Amino acid sequence: MTLWWDGMGLTYFKRFRMEYDLRHGVPESVPVPLGYDLVPYSADLIRDHATAKFHSFRCELDANVFPCLGRRDGCLRLMREITSRAGFVPQATWLCRYRDSDSGTMQPIGTIQGLQFEGWGAVQNLGIDPGHRSLGLGSVLLERAASGFRAAGLQRMHLEVTTDNTAAIRLYERLGFKRAKVVFKAAEVAGV
């Protein structure tokens, strides 16, 4: 079980810190499927990143761990916070879009952001809209972020994942990430 309640209104979520050694290269990914494109970070795309983040996480466990992920305004605030940090790594921040066949417009459906922290590349909020999962887009975004961290001179990267997110854990392990330690994230969760 990954939840612990302390009796004082806080619930603790069990998470894995997973690490990747960039000195051995970057994780392999599949080609970007037809109809999708990847866009490097640009400040004018913050709202698109926030939209992709919201659609990716709003119905997921991570929205309980990080309540801002369950709200549009919270995702926009989080994107602004991430991109304004001194350790923000634009080269490791990517947006995935899909061409909507009805409107012909490009819709934001995936995002990943990168921070530099104590010599590590830190992946923030890798998310793919549920309607676009299982196409290799998560691995493509991770590969792009890893390449961005290497371009920034970093030799290692890490991320955290809630232990109940078995699909994400399988993806990360398949790409070469190793479980490094268990961490606990405290969150106030109504109804627990």
Secondary structure, 3 states (H helix, E strand, C coil): CCEEECCCCEEEEEEEEEEEEHHHCCCCCCCCCCCEEEEECCHHHHHHHHHHHHHHHCCCCHHHHCHHHHCHHHHHHHHHHHHHCCCECHHHCEEEEEECCCCCCEEEEEEEEEEEECCEEEEEEEEECHHHCCCCHHHHHHHHHHHHHHHCCCCEEEEEEECCCHHHHHHHHHCCCEEEEEEEEEEECCCC
